[in-house]
Amino acid sequence: MPIKDTSIAWKTKVDFIDARNMFGMLNGTGQGTGGPVSAAHSVSASELTDVLVGANGDEFYHFYRIPWDMDLGKNFRWRVIYSHSSTDADTPVWTFDYMGIAEGEAVADITSHEATTSTQTVSTTANALGLTDWVTTNSTSYITSTDHAILMRWTSTSLGGASADEIELFGFEIQYTINATASDGRRHTTEFEPVG
């Protein structure tokens, strides 16, 4: 039975992108500007590794396969997941750039599509888990139905007073709206996933 009330908010999904496993990482070193490196988390008892943000301008790249159920008619959102090893109330700034890429199109450097930024004061508890606010992109204007993937770049535009390697990056999250599954634009439950 389709949902007929169009004022009902539809479901979203969240994908986690581990910074250490991003397509822009090679042997534990980022290929973008600054060459951020993966390392043991500052609290060794946590047994975690992350990527150290060493300087203003460090870049993190990723090849993101567009999910089959992503509604390209709705803007997707992003946020940063990190840890901050100091007790200072630093205010790092993140900038996100992206572009769609279709089958048969050359993989190239990202041309910014209305870059978005996030600034947030970190916790003054050393090594606390940090989550930036969700930031909405204008992806509906740039990502099309012919695109197969999204090339993504996050830049630590400013460390916001933090010293080198105080910000320890776990990864990024992408939130998107699930697509309607019928040509009538209504939301239906699905029994089979399409191939794509």
N, C-alpha and C positions, 0 to 999 in steps of 0.2 A: 504494500500500500504506500503510495508516494506521500511525502509530506507536502501539503498544499499551502501552509502558512509561511509566506516568504519572509516574515519577520523573525523566524526562529534562527538563532545563530547556528551555523553549521560546524561540524567537527574540524579540528585542526590536528596536524601531526608535527612532531618535533624530531629532527635528525641531529644527532651529536656528531661533530667532526673532531676527532682526536688530533690535537696539534702535532703529535709525533708521527701520525700516519697520513699527514696531508701530502698531496701530490707534489707540493713544492719543497718537500724535505728529502734530502739525499744523504744516506749514511749519518743521520742525526743532525744534519746542518741544513738550515733553510737556504734556498737558492735565491731568495729575494734580497733586496738591499739590507745590509747589516749582517746577513748570515747568522740569524739566531740559532742557538744550538740546544739540543735536548740534554738534560742533566738530571741527577738525583734531586728530588725535592729537598728543600732546606731542612725539613724535619725528617731526618733519615729513618726514624722509627716508623714513618708512614709507609715506607717501602714503595713510594711512588716516584715516577719520573715525570718531568714536564719539559717545557721549552722556555728557556730564559729569554726575557726581553731585555736586551742589553743597551739599547740606545734609541733616541728619537729616530723615527724613520724605518725601524725594522719592519720588514714585510713578510707576510705569510700568505702563500698561494694554495689554491685548491681547485681541482676539477670535480665539479658536483654534477652527477648524473641526475637529470630531472626525473623525479619519481613519476610512475605511470598514473598515479591518482592525484597529481598536483593540479589544482585549478589555476590555470594561467591567467584567468580573468580576475584573480585576487592577488594583491601584493603580498609577497612573502616578507618575513621579518627575521632579524638576527640579533644575537647577543653574545657576549664574551664571558667565558668561565675561566677564572684565574685564582691565584693565591698571591698574597703580598707579604713579604717576609719582614717588613718593618712595622713600627708602631706609628709612623708619621701619617697624617691625613692627606696623602698625595691625591692628585686629581688627574690620572692618566686620560688621554684622549685617543680614541680609536676611529679610524676612517675605513669605510667599506666601499670597494669598487667591484663592479661585475660586468659581464657581458655574456649574452647567449651565443651559442655556437651550434650550427646545424651540420648534418651529415654532408660531407663533401666540401665543407668550408675549412680553410686553413686555420690551424691552431696558431694564435698570435698573442702578442702582448695585449693586456686588457685596456680597452678604451673605456674610460669612466662613463657610466650612465647615471648622472645625478648622484654623485657620491654622498653617502650619509655618514654622520658621525655620532659618537656616543662619548659623553664625559660624565664621570661619576666619581665622587670621593670614596676612597677605599676605606675599609674598616681599620680602626686603630688597634685592633687585636692582631698581633703578629701571626702570620701564617693562616689567617682566616680565609675561608672560601669566599670568593667574590663573584658576583653575578651583575653584569651591567643591566640596565633597563632594556627592554625589547625596543628595537628600532625598525620602523616600517620603511621598506624601499618603494620605489616607483616602478617596480618590475613589470606591471601591466602595460607600460608604455614601451618596453624594450624587449621582453622575452616573448617570443612568438611560438605558435603551434609547430613550426618547422624546426625549432631548436631542440637539440638532443641533450645538451648539457649547459651548465653555467660555469664560466671561468670566474673565480672569486679571488679577491685580494683584500686582506685586512692589513692596515698599516698602524703601527704605534706612533701616531702623529706627534704625540708629546708624552713623555713619562710623567708629566705633571708634578715634578719635584722629586720623584723617586730616583734613587741611584741605579746604576747599571745592575741588572740581574735581580733586583728586588721584586719585580713583577714576574711571576712564574705562571706561564700560560698552560692551561689544561686543554682548552679547545674552544670551539664555537658551536652555537646551536642555530639551526635554521627551522623556522616554523612556517608551515604553509597550510592553506585551506584545501580540504579534500574536494575533488571535482564532483560535479553532478554526474550521474551515470546514465542519463537518458537524454535524448534529443529535446524533450520537452522542458529541460532546464530544472526539473524537480529533483529532489534528493531521494534516491532509491537505495535499498539495500542491494548488495551484489552477491551473486552466487559464484561467479567466476571472474578472475582477474584477466584483463585484456593483455595480449602480448604486445610489448612495445618497449 
